Amino acid sequence: MGKGAAQGEGAVRSGREGSGKRTAGRWIQGDETAEALAETPAKRSVRHAFPPAPFPAPPRAPPPPDRGARPTLARARVAAGRPRAAMHAVWPHSRAVKVVAITGGTHGNEVNGAALARHLLRHPELAARGSFETKVLFSNLGAIERNVRYIDEDLNRCFYKKDLADRSRQSAEARRARELDAALGPKGSAAPVADLIIDLHNTTANCGVALMMPPQDELCHSIGAHLCAHDPSVRVVNFTAGKEDYPMLPTIARHGMTFEVGAVAWGCLDGALFQQSLTLLMHALDYVEAHNRAVLAGDSSAWDKRSIPVYDAVRTVDYPRYDENVSSCPGVQALIAATIHPAIRGKDFVPLRRGDPVFLTMEGETIGFDAGAAEEETETCYAFFIDEAAYYEKGIAFMIAHQSKQTVRVVSEVTVSEQSAKRPKYG
């Protein structure tokens, strides 16, 4: 791994291994998609690399003794007389997960995610399971240090394959994206380093815990179904369907999801949401462990079919805009002609009907929701990421999702680890 990729990383190891101008009379659509087992502690090691402020750095752990080249999971199985795990193309039932990466601080002012990553580095036993390696990384160290969303551009929009291949892109985030791709990908590879990435975010919108994932990712939907069973407030949200590629960090691995947790203000920690997220992370790792045990046992009967509600992101809605260019008031908010209506503020994932109030103009006029005749006849609309602060610059007032039922295969028996059993209940 290159020097740059190693910065901000720790690894927990098992011993075995829409843009037109318009008056305040209507909203404008855009095309922005939704962002996207048991081992003894003595046999685990962790590499620490901590970012500077806003978090105080914990004391460094002493380096582990040099035992030569790190054994891989497959080598450890062979050494123990066990066969290598079958590597087939069909997920989730025929391939074991070897590496899980947990990333925090992709947006530097989303402090809950970075704090969760730091907590796991301070307490590596929480993330350690017996059948796979867990890597913990800080995604955007420069933004974390400055307590800003990004330095030059949004890191979580830098992971299109074409952009990763474009060496002329030299922003701080473009360079970091290539480092992360080298450390955890490469994206689109038949054998990426990470089988699963869980990227930890928070949002200023009142989304609760929303698990964002590609619509075709069966393993992540299985994990999502498991987490919904533990915590009914969890929602599974699919990225917009029909895309050949997504620009979000988790997509560089074979599988990936984003924990979007809110509402949390920029630069702030929310204790209850922090604890709820940590508990869900523990259960997610337990599920991966159960998945691996079922795969390695060759037990196809270990999976049950389960139907879960899924929100499918379909489009975005921009704020109403003034026609004129207000040159005396620069900034992305200059032409916004209406705010989010109080009737929907803080009510993410509540159904919207045609005519429901969604905007309130500066003159006090209420603007109703326009679902479109065809959409209203066939689908119920749900608004989410309502008034997300980071999306003002992207021309997004909220996103629209349709709800559907999705059948997923879930490991029927998941052993609750000691780490999860000790977790208090939150949410």
N, C-alpha and C positions, 0 to 999 in steps of 0.2 A: 504494500500500500504506500502511495506517495506521501511525502511529508505533509502536504496541505490537507490531504484527506484524513490524516491521522489526528489533526487538530480537532479538539472538541469531541473526542470519541472515548468511550469506554466499552469494554466487552465483558459480559458476564458469561463465564464458561462452565460447562458441566465437566466433571472429572473424566467422563468417558467420551466425552465428546458428542347598439341603436343610437344614431348621432344627430338627426335633423333638428332644426330650430322650430319651436312651436310656442304658441301662447299658452296660458295656463288652462286651456280648455280641454286638454287631453294628455295622456301619458305617451311615452315613446318606448317602443320595444328595443331591446338590445340583443346581443348574441353571446353574452358572457356566460359560461357554464358554471355550475356550482363547484366552488373550490373542492372541487376537484374533494423437571419432574422430580425427580427427587434425587438429590446428591448432598453429600455432607459439605458444610461450608469450608472445611479445610481443603477440599479439592477444587475450590473455585478461585479464580483470580480476576482482578479487574484492573484495567488501565484507566487512569484518570487524566483528563485534560480539561481544566475548568476555565470558563470565560471570566473576564473581570466583571465589575459592577454591572447590574444592580444587585447581584447576589454575593454574599460573603463566601469565600472559598473555604471548604472544609479541609482538614489536614489531609495530606497525601498519604495513601497507604504505602507501606514498604513494597518495593518491587518483588514479584514472585521469583523464586530461585530459577536459574537457567537450567531447564531440562531438555534443551535441544529443540528441534523443530516441533511445533505444536501439532499433535495428532489430530487428524480429521475424524469426523464421526464415522465415516466408512472404515478408516484404518482401525479405529478403536473396536468396531464390531468384528473385523477380521481377526484382530489380536485376541479377542475374547471368544473366538470360535463361532461367532454369529455371522450369518450371511449379510451381504450388503443389501440395503433396501432397494427394492425394484424401482427403476426410474422409467415410468411410462408417461405418456402424454396426457392422460385423462386425470383431471383433478375433480374432487379432492380425495378420491378414494384409493389411489394407487401410487401416491408419491408422498414420502415423508418430508416434513419441513426440517431443514438443517440449520438455517439461520433466520432469526427474527431480529429486525432492526427497529428500535424505538427512537424517534427523532423529536426533538423539542427546539423551539426558538426559530422555526422557519420564518416566522415574522417576529422580529426582535422585541416588539412591545406587547406581545401576547405572553404575558409573564407566567401564567399557569402552566403552559406547555414546557417552557424552559425550566421552571421550578420542579416539575415532575421528573424531567430528565436528570436534573441534579440530584433529586431525592433517590432515584434508582442507582446513581453512581455512588452515593453515600451509603446506600444499603443494597449492595449487589445481590444479597440473598433473596430479595423480593422478586427479582426478575429471573433467577436461575431455575431452570427445570432440567431434568435428566436427559432428555432425548434431543435437545437442540441447543445451539448457542444463541445468546441474546447480546446484541450490540446496542449500546446506548450512545447517541451522538447529539451534539448541539449543531443545528443546521447552519445558522447564520450568526457567527460569533461577533462580527462587527456591528450588526444591528442590535444584538443583545447588549453589547457594551454601551451603545448610545441610547438604548431604550427607544428605538424607532422601528417602524415596520420593515424598512429596508434601507440600504445605503444608496443605490443607484436605481434599482428597479425591483419589482416584486419577484422574489426568489421562487415563489410557488407558481410562477408563470414562465419559468425558464427551462422546463423539462420536455418540451417538444423534441422529438428525435432530430429534426432538422436544425434546431437551435443548438443542441448539444454537439452536433457535428460541425457547427460553424465557428471556426477558431478566430474569426474576426470579431466576434462578440467578446468584448473585454471589460464589461461592467463588473463590479465586485460580485454581483450575484451570478452573472454568467460564468465567471471563473469558478465560483463555489459550486455551481450546478455541475460543472464538469468534474470537479473533485468528488462530489457525492456520487455521481454516476460511476466514476472509477472505483469508489469504495464499496458501493452497494449494487451496482449493475454489472455490466453495462445494460442500458435499456434495450429491450428487444432481443437480448441474448438468450440462447437456449439454455445457458447455465449461468444466470446471474449470481452474484455473491449472496444476495438476500432473497430468500424465498418469500418473505412477508415484511412489509414496512408498515408500522403504525405511527402516523405523524400527529403530534399533539398540538392542537390549536385552541384558542378561545376567541369568542366573537362578542361584539357589543350588542348583538341582537339576542333576543330572548328565545334561543333555540333549544334550551335544555342541553341534552347530549344527543347530537346528531352524528351518525356514522356515515361519512360520505365515501362512496366507492364506485368503481366502474360497474355498469349494469351486468356485465357478463362474468364477473369475478365470483365464482361459486364458493371458494373457500372463505372469502370475506363475508359473503352472505350467510354462510354457516356459522361463522363466529358471531355475526350480528344477531342471528336468531337465538343463539345461546345467551348473549348478553341481554336481549329483550326478555328472555325468560327469567333472568335474575333481577332485572330492573325494568318494569313496564314503561317507565318514562323515556327509555331509549328509543330513538327513531332511526330507521335505516333509510338513507337517501341515496338514490342512484344519480351519478353524473348524467348529463344530457346524453341520451342514446344516439346512435348513428354516427358517432365521431370515430375517425380512424386513429386519432391520437389525442392524448390529454396532456396538459403542461404541468401537472402537479407532481410534487416530489414522490409520493408513494408509487407512482406508475413506473418508476425505474426498476422496481423489483418484479418478481413473477406475480405477486399479489400485493395489494396495498389498500389501506384505508386511512381516512383522516378523522380524528376525533375533533369535532367542532363543539365547543362547550361555552354556554353563555346564559345569561348576559354577564360579561365581565368588562369593565372599563379598561382602556389601554393603560399599560404600565402598572396594573393593580392585580393583586392576588385575591381570589375568593376561596375561603377555607372550605366551605361545604362542597363546592364544585371540584376543588382540588381532591378532596377525599373521595368523592363519588367517582371521579375519573380514575384515581389510583385503584379503587376497588374493582372497577370494570376492567382495567388493565390486567389485574391479577387473574380474573376469571377468563379473560381472553387467552392468557398464557396457559392456563389450565386446559382450555379447550384444545389448543395446539398440541399439548402433551397427550391428551386423550386421542386426538386425531392420529398422532404418530404411533401410539400403541396399537390402534386398530389397523393401521396400514401395515405395520411390521408383523402383526399377527396374521395378516391376510384374511381378516374377518369381515366379509362383505355384509354380514348381517348386523354389524355394529352401528350402521347408519339407519335412521328413521327419516321418513319424509315429514316435513312440517311446513305449514302455510303461514307466512308472516306478512303483515302490511308493509308495503314499501312505497316511499314517495319518489316519483320519477320527475326530476328537474326537466322542465320543458322550455322555459323562456325567462327573460328578465323584463322588468318594467322600470323605466327611467322616471325621474321627477319631471313634472311639467316645467317648461322653460319659457323665458321671455324671448321674443323675436330679436329685440335690439341688442347690440353689443354694448354692455355697460363698461366702457373702458376705464372709468374712474374707480371701479371696484373689481380689481383683478382676482383671480382664483376660481377654483372649480365650482364654488357655490354662487358665483356672481349672477348667473342667469337662472338659478332655480326660482321658480315662481310659486311654489307651494311646498308645504311640509307634509310629513306623514300625518294622517288624520288621527286624532286621539282615540277614535273608536277601534283602530287596529294596532296602535302602538303597543309593543310588548306582547302581542297575541300571535306569535308565529305558529304556523300549522293549524290555524283555525280556518274552516271553510269560508270562502268568499263567494258571494252570489252577485249576479249582475246588479249594479246600482248601489252595492254596499259602499259606504264612504271609505275612501282610501287616501285622499289628499285634502288639505285645507290651504287655500291660497292665502297670500299675504293680505288680500282684500276681504278675507273671511268667507269666501265661496267654497262650498263642499263639492269635490269632484268624486263621482261614483266610479266603481270598478266596471270596466268594459271587458267582459269575458269573451266576447265574440259569439255570434249566434251558434256556430257549429260546435265550438268548445263547450258552451253552456249546455247544449243538448246531450252531449256524450260524456262529459267529464265534470267532476267537482274540482274547483281550483283551490289550492292551499298556498298562501303566501308565507315565505320564510326568508331569513336574513333581512328582516324588515328594518330599514334605516341603519344598516351596518355602516359604521363610520368609515371603514376602509374602502367602501364601494362608492362613495361620493365621486372620487376621481375616475371611477370606471363607468359612471353613468348608470348606476343601478340603485333604485329605491328599494326594491325587493325582488325576489325570485318567485316564480310560480312553479308549483309541482302538481301533478296528478297522482292520485293514490291508486295502487293496485295490490293484488295479492300475488305473492311469489312463492312457489313451492321450492324448498331447499332441502338438502339432505344434511342431517345433523347427527353427530355421534350421540347415541342415546344415553350412554353412561359416562359421565365426566366426573372423575374424582376431584374433589375440592382439595387443593393443596393446603399444607399447613400455613403458607403465607396468606392465602385467601381466607382461610377459616378464622384467622385472627383479625380480619378487617372488620371494623364497625360498619353498620348499615347507614348509608346516606342516600339522599335523593328523594 
